[in-house]
Each structure stands twice: as structure tokens, then as C-alpha cells.
Amino acid sequence: MKALSIKQPWAWLIVQGYKDIENRSWETTHRGPFLIHASKKIDMIAYNELKKKINLPDIDDLWTGGIIGQAEIVDCVKKDPSPWFLGPVGFKLENSRPLPFKPCRGKLSFFDPEI
């Protein structure tokens, strides 16, 4: 199964069912399940802003550098009413769920994880 690397806290928000769209600058034809890889980098600006609105885990409790969950891409859109859509392209997600953490290296775009 392909994987997509996503910075924290965005990866956590997806696997916990908060975030229903993943914003990218590129389109995909991929539909169906994919693994969510939490990159080693954390978006600290987003974390600090989102922590005010959502009960996020402590920063040290966010897994990084591995697979943390799975979701399904059901569409690729250029606009969407979701409050999470920032564009220019959004991968519409369903059936997101956490998985046990499996360390692995991330890559750009969709990749085959070495797990």
C-alpha cells in the first residue's frame, strides 16, 4: 500500500477523524486506501494555533518518523466546503483511522514504505 508523508499535527488530525481533506499543490489520480506517514518535521505554528481549539496531545506525544494510520482518498478537488480546505488542491478523505506506530523513512509524494 502507498503512503503519504504529512507533518504533525496534521497527520494526527487526519487519523483521529478531525481533518477530512489533505491540502496539496498537486493533483492525484489515486483513489482508495493509503498509509499516513508522520514526517519528522512538526508544523509548530499550526500546532500552537490548533492547540487553542482542539485537545491535541502534548508535542512530545505526537509520533514522528513513521506510519501512524490509514485513510481513503475518495476524490481530488480544487474547492470544497470543508473548513480544512485551503487549496489549491484537496484530497477528500474518508475512513481515517490510527494504526500502531511503525517507524520508517518518508519520501515526497506517494511512496512505498519500507516496513
C-alpha positions, 0 to 999 in steps of 0.5 A: 500500500502507498503512503503519504508523508504529512507533518504533525499535527496534521497527520494526527488530525487526519487519523483521529477523524478531525481533518477530512481533506489533505491540502496539496499543490498537486493533483492525484489520480489515486483513489482508495486506501493509503498509509499516513506517514508522520514526517519528522518535521512538526508544523509548530505554528499550526500546532500552537494555533490548533492547540487553542481549539482542539485537545491535541496531545502534548508535542512530545506525544505526537509520533514522528518518523513513521506510519501512524494510520490509514485513510481513503482518498475518495476524490481530488478537488480544487474547492470544497466546503470543508473548513480544512480546505485551503487549496489549491488542491484537496484530497477528500478523505474518508475512513481515517483511522490510527494504526500502531506506530511503525517507524520508517523513512518518508519520501515526497509524494506517494511512496512505498514504505519500507516496513 
